[in-house]
Amino acid sequence: MSAGGVPADVLAARARGEVLVSAEAVAAALDRLSVQLTLRLAEANPLLLTVMNGALPFAGSLLGRLTFPLEIGYVHVGRYRDALRGGELVWHAEPVQDLTDRTVVFLDDVLDEGKTLAALTEWAVAGGAREALTCVLVDKDIGRPRPLAADFAALTCPDRYLFGCGMDYRGYWRNLPAIYALPEALERAG
């Protein structure tokens, strides 16, 4: 534990992490993504639901780039609970907006195995949504089949443990403006 109470492995992750995508490259990818979303959603009266907590920085950066009418809300679900590998989906909060006959777009930080977003899209359609789309900052290239593909993705990254831009390492580093990969030695230890 450091003098400030931050665990030593958290500090080591940032100090030894490899920058995969610079802050400038993230911003450029968000600019491109906003154009794609505008072309697809400008006339759809969409409801954009941020998947908490990881997508909060992504949503905050993206929403200011969208200039068409939309509503925003959030869902709070999780599978990781500060661990390095996901477990069972746990619901913490559902959106207050009615999904009936709406185009619902889930904003998430990363599409990894796809289990969370698959469950959310199924839930939205079962709740009356006209369509449920997924929009992620990072589509991780895991090299295996997933239950869904991202409808919109700003970036593609390799199958590494990522942090920054909303993705965390043991609950920390979501606030970093670039995307980092955890050093493989720390990944194996986790």
Contacts in CASP RR format, 6 or more apart in sequence:
PFRMAT RR
TARGET T0000
AUTHOR 0000-0000-0000
METHOD contacts of the structure
MODEL  1
MSAGGVPADVLAARARGEVLVSAEAVAAALDRLSVQLTLRLAEANPLLLT
VMNGALPFAGSLLGRLTFPLEIGYVHVGRYRDALRGGELVWHAEPVQDLT
DRTVVFLDDVLDEGKTLAALTEWAVAGGAREALTCVLVDKDIGRPRPLAA
DFAALTCPDRYLFGCGMDYRGYWRNLPAIYALPEALERAG
1 7 0 8 1.000
1 8 0 8 1.000
2 8 0 8 1.000
2 11 0 8 1.000
6 172 0 8 1.000
7 170 0 8 1.000
9 170 0 8 1.000
9 186 0 8 1.000
9 189 0 8 1.000
10 169 0 8 1.000
10 170 0 8 1.000
10 172 0 8 1.000
10 173 0 8 1.000
12 183 0 8 1.000
12 186 0 8 1.000
13 163 0 8 1.000
13 169 0 8 1.000
13 170 0 8 1.000
13 172 0 8 1.000
13 173 0 8 1.000
13 180 0 8 1.000
13 182 0 8 1.000
13 183 0 8 1.000
13 186 0 8 1.000
14 169 0 8 1.000
14 173 0 8 1.000
14 176 0 8 1.000
14 180 0 8 1.000
16 183 0 8 1.000
16 186 0 8 1.000
17 180 0 8 1.000
17 181 0 8 1.000
17 182 0 8 1.000
17 183 0 8 1.000
18 180 0 8 1.000
18 181 0 8 1.000
18 183 0 8 1.000
19 178 0 8 1.000
19 179 0 8 1.000
19 180 0 8 1.000
20 157 0 8 1.000
20 158 0 8 1.000
20 160 0 8 1.000
20 162 0 8 1.000
20 178 0 8 1.000
20 179 0 8 1.000
20 180 0 8 1.000
20 181 0 8 1.000
21 29 0 8 1.000
21 155 0 8 1.000
21 157 0 8 1.000
21 165 0 8 1.000
21 178 0 8 1.000
21 179 0 8 1.000
22 178 0 8 1.000
23 177 0 8 1.000
23 178 0 8 1.000
25 155 0 8 1.000
26 61 0 8 1.000
26 137 0 8 1.000
26 154 0 8 1.000
26 155 0 8 1.000
26 165 0 8 1.000
26 177 0 8 1.000
26 178 0 8 1.000
26 179 0 8 1.000
27 61 0 8 1.000
29 137 0 8 1.000
29 154 0 8 1.000
29 155 0 8 1.000
30 61 0 8 1.000
30 62 0 8 1.000
30 65 0 8 1.000
30 137 0 8 1.000
30 154 0 8 1.000
31 65 0 8 1.000
32 154 0 8 1.000
33 62 0 8 1.000
33 65 0 8 1.000
33 135 0 8 1.000
33 152 0 8 1.000
33 153 0 8 1.000
33 154 0 8 1.000
34 62 0 8 1.000
34 65 0 8 1.000
34 66 0 8 1.000
36 152 0 8 1.000
37 62 0 8 1.000
37 66 0 8 1.000
37 105 0 8 1.000
37 135 0 8 1.000
37 152 0 8 1.000
38 66 0 8 1.000
38 67 0 8 1.000
38 68 0 8 1.000
40 152 0 8 1.000
41 68 0 8 1.000
41 70 0 8 1.000
41 103 0 8 1.000
41 105 0 8 1.000
42 68 0 8 1.000
43 68 0 8 1.000
44 103 0 8 1.000
45 69 0 8 1.000
45 70 0 8 1.000
45 71 0 8 1.000
45 102 0 8 1.000
45 103 0 8 1.000
46 70 0 8 1.000
46 71 0 8 1.000
46 102 0 8 1.000
46 103 0 8 1.000
46 104 0 8 1.000
46 105 0 8 1.000
47 70 0 8 1.000
47 71 0 8 1.000
47 72 0 8 1.000
47 73 0 8 1.000
47 95 0 8 1.000
47 97 0 8 1.000
47 99 0 8 1.000
47 102 0 8 1.000
47 103 0 8 1.000
47 104 0 8 1.000
47 105 0 8 1.000
48 59 0 8 1.000
48 63 0 8 1.000
48 70 0 8 1.000
48 71 0 8 1.000
48 72 0 8 1.000
48 73 0 8 1.000
48 105 0 8 1.000
48 107 0 8 1.000
48 135 0 8 1.000
49 72 0 8 1.000
49 73 0 8 1.000
49 74 0 8 1.000
49 75 0 8 1.000
49 95 0 8 1.000
49 104 0 8 1.000
49 105 0 8 1.000
49 106 0 8 1.000
49 107 0 8 1.000
49 120 0 8 1.000
50 56 0 8 1.000
50 58 0 8 1.000
50 59 0 8 1.000
50 72 0 8 1.000
50 73 0 8 1.000
50 74 0 8 1.000
50 75 0 8 1.000
50 107 0 8 1.000
51 74 0 8 1.000
51 75 0 8 1.000
51 76 0 8 1.000
51 77 0 8 1.000
51 106 0 8 1.000
51 107 0 8 1.000
51 108 0 8 1.000
51 109 0 8 1.000
51 116 0 8 1.000
51 117 0 8 1.000
51 120 0 8 1.000
52 74 0 8 1.000
52 75 0 8 1.000
52 76 0 8 1.000
52 77 0 8 1.000
52 92 0 8 1.000
52 93 0 8 1.000
53 76 0 8 1.000
53 166 0 8 1.000
53 168 0 8 1.000
53 174 0 8 1.000
54 108 0 8 1.000
54 109 0 8 1.000
54 166 0 8 1.000
54 167 0 8 1.000
54 168 0 8 1.000
54 174 0 8 1.000
55 107 0 8 1.000
55 108 0 8 1.000
55 109 0 8 1.000
55 137 0 8 1.000
55 166 0 8 1.000
56 166 0 8 1.000
56 174 0 8 1.000
57 109 0 8 1.000
57 164 0 8 1.000
57 165 0 8 1.000
57 166 0 8 1.000
57 174 0 8 1.000
57 175 0 8 1.000
58 107 0 8 1.000
58 108 0 8 1.000
58 109 0 8 1.000
58 136 0 8 1.000
58 137 0 8 1.000
58 165 0 8 1.000
58 166 0 8 1.000
59 72 0 8 1.000
59 107 0 8 1.000
62 107 0 8 1.000
62 135 0 8 1.000
63 72 0 8 1.000
71 97 0 8 1.000
73 95 0 8 1.000
73 96 0 8 1.000
73 97 0 8 1.000
74 93 0 8 1.000
74 95 0 8 1.000
75 91 0 8 1.000
75 93 0 8 1.000
75 94 0 8 1.000
75 95 0 8 1.000
75 106 0 8 1.000
75 120 0 8 1.000
76 91 0 8 1.000
76 92 0 8 1.000
76 93 0 8 1.000
77 89 0 8 1.000
77 90 0 8 1.000
77 91 0 8 1.000
77 92 0 8 1.000
77 116 0 8 1.000
77 119 0 8 1.000
77 120 0 8 1.000
78 89 0 8 1.000
78 90 0 8 1.000
78 92 0 8 1.000
78 116 0 8 1.000
79 86 0 8 1.000
79 87 0 8 1.000
79 88 0 8 1.000
79 89 0 8 1.000
79 90 0 8 1.000
79 115 0 8 1.000
79 116 0 8 1.000
80 86 0 8 1.000
80 87 0 8 1.000
81 90 0 8 1.000
82 168 0 8 1.000
82 170 0 8 1.000
82 171 0 8 1.000
84 161 0 8 1.000
84 170 0 8 1.000
84 187 0 8 1.000
84 190 0 8 1.000
86 113 0 8 1.000
89 115 0 8 1.000
89 116 0 8 1.000
89 119 0 8 1.000
99 124 0 8 1.000
99 127 0 8 1.000
99 128 0 8 1.000
99 129 0 8 1.000
100 127 0 8 1.000
100 128 0 8 1.000
100 129 0 8 1.000
101 128 0 8 1.000
101 129 0 8 1.000
101 130 0 8 1.000
102 128 0 8 1.000
102 129 0 8 1.000
102 130 0 8 1.000
103 129 0 8 1.000
103 130 0 8 1.000
103 131 0 8 1.000
103 133 0 8 1.000
104 124 0 8 1.000
104 129 0 8 1.000
104 131 0 8 1.000
104 132 0 8 1.000
104 133 0 8 1.000
105 132 0 8 1.000
105 133 0 8 1.000
105 134 0 8 1.000
105 135 0 8 1.000
105 151 0 8 1.000
105 152 0 8 1.000
106 117 0 8 1.000
106 120 0 8 1.000
106 121 0 8 1.000
106 124 0 8 1.000
106 132 0 8 1.000
106 133 0 8 1.000
106 134 0 8 1.000
106 135 0 8 1.000
107 135 0 8 1.000
107 136 0 8 1.000
108 116 0 8 1.000
108 117 0 8 1.000
108 134 0 8 1.000
108 135 0 8 1.000
108 136 0 8 1.000
108 137 0 8 1.000
109 136 0 8 1.000
109 137 0 8 1.000
109 138 0 8 1.000
109 165 0 8 1.000
109 166 0 8 1.000
109 167 0 8 1.000
110 136 0 8 1.000
110 137 0 8 1.000
110 138 0 8 1.000
110 139 0 8 1.000
110 140 0 8 1.000
110 162 0 8 1.000
110 167 0 8 1.000
111 117 0 8 1.000
111 134 0 8 1.000
111 136 0 8 1.000
111 138 0 8 1.000
111 139 0 8 1.000
111 140 0 8 1.000
111 146 0 8 1.000
111 150 0 8 1.000
111 153 0 8 1.000
112 140 0 8 1.000
112 142 0 8 1.000
113 142 0 8 1.000
113 146 0 8 1.000
114 146 0 8 1.000
114 147 0 8 1.000
114 148 0 8 1.000
115 147 0 8 1.000
117 134 0 8 1.000
117 136 0 8 1.000
117 148 0 8 1.000
117 150 0 8 1.000
118 146 0 8 1.000
118 147 0 8 1.000
118 148 0 8 1.000
120 132 0 8 1.000
121 132 0 8 1.000
121 133 0 8 1.000
121 134 0 8 1.000
121 148 0 8 1.000
122 132 0 8 1.000
124 132 0 8 1.000
125 131 0 8 1.000
125 132 0 8 1.000
133 151 0 8 1.000
133 152 0 8 1.000
134 148 0 8 1.000
134 150 0 8 1.000
134 151 0 8 1.000
134 152 0 8 1.000
135 150 0 8 1.000
135 151 0 8 1.000
135 152 0 8 1.000
135 153 0 8 1.000
136 150 0 8 1.000
136 152 0 8 1.000
136 153 0 8 1.000
136 154 0 8 1.000
137 153 0 8 1.000
137 154 0 8 1.000
137 155 0 8 1.000
137 165 0 8 1.000
137 166 0 8 1.000
138 153 0 8 1.000
138 154 0 8 1.000
138 155 0 8 1.000
138 156 0 8 1.000
138 157 0 8 1.000
138 162 0 8 1.000
138 165 0 8 1.000
138 167 0 8 1.000
138 179 0 8 1.000
139 150 0 8 1.000
139 153 0 8 1.000
139 155 0 8 1.000
139 156 0 8 1.000
139 157 0 8 1.000
140 156 0 8 1.000
140 157 0 8 1.000
140 158 0 8 1.000
140 159 0 8 1.000
140 162 0 8 1.000
141 156 0 8 1.000
141 157 0 8 1.000
141 158 0 8 1.000
141 159 0 8 1.000
142 159 0 8 1.000
143 159 0 8 1.000
155 179 0 8 1.000
157 179 0 8 1.000
157 181 0 8 1.000
158 181 0 8 1.000
160 181 0 8 1.000
160 182 0 8 1.000
160 184 0 8 1.000
160 187 0 8 1.000
161 169 0 8 1.000
161 181 0 8 1.000
161 182 0 8 1.000
161 187 0 8 1.000
162 179 0 8 1.000
162 180 0 8 1.000
162 181 0 8 1.000
162 182 0 8 1.000
163 169 0 8 1.000
163 172 0 8 1.000
163 173 0 8 1.000
163 174 0 8 1.000
163 176 0 8 1.000
163 179 0 8 1.000
163 180 0 8 1.000
163 182 0 8 1.000
164 173 0 8 1.000
164 174 0 8 1.000
164 175 0 8 1.000
164 176 0 8 1.000
164 177 0 8 1.000
164 178 0 8 1.000
164 179 0 8 1.000
164 180 0 8 1.000
165 174 0 8 1.000
165 176 0 8 1.000
165 177 0 8 1.000
165 178 0 8 1.000
165 179 0 8 1.000
166 174 0 8 1.000
166 175 0 8 1.000
167 173 0 8 1.000
167 174 0 8 1.000
167 179 0 8 1.000
168 174 0 8 1.000
169 182 0 8 1.000
173 180 0 8 1.000
END
